[in-house]
Amino acid sequence: MTKKRCAWVKLSDETYVKYHDEEWGKPLHDDRALFELFSLETQSAGLSWLTILKKRENYRKAFKNFELSFVSNLTCKDIDEIMLQKVIKNRAKIASIINNAKLFEEIIKEFGSIDNFFWSYVDNTPIVNHIEDSKTAHTSSPISDSLTKALKKRGFKFVGTITIYAFMQACGMVNDHKMDCWCKNI
């Protein structure tokens, strides 16, 4: 029997299927992994998520597996090197990952972890939405609005409520698997 998946999963693309089945919507509490996912979500502006997923290993190489202290210390010269690797063609997007890494270090000092900061917005419990079809799917919420405002106030780059909502879905702060998706309750 074929597993039913959310409608956005392109069954012909194994990258999407694997991401949906193994990651999307599962509560994530590891700071390094949250920083990686946040960084990737902010890179998707103007690009498809599939494009980002297919470049994920290149991003990991360029940013040393998203090691926060490494990324926060990158320089303009390092940005030039990353651009030569052709992982990212947009200098501002590379600079935003570095900027955001520095700001996450401040968040860790204030909140103890990236995890504590993000998950406090949902009282440390995933929000479970009842998605029947694409018409009932969300692209933002009052919480993503509030979180976006807080991030922008701190100086984060490439954040907007749709990007932040997508991040919340990806890291499991929001469970938006369709009601008939086999991943809904796992």
Beta strands, then each sheet from edge to edge (+ up, - down):
strand 1: 127-128
strand 2: 174-175
sheet 1: 1+ 2+
end
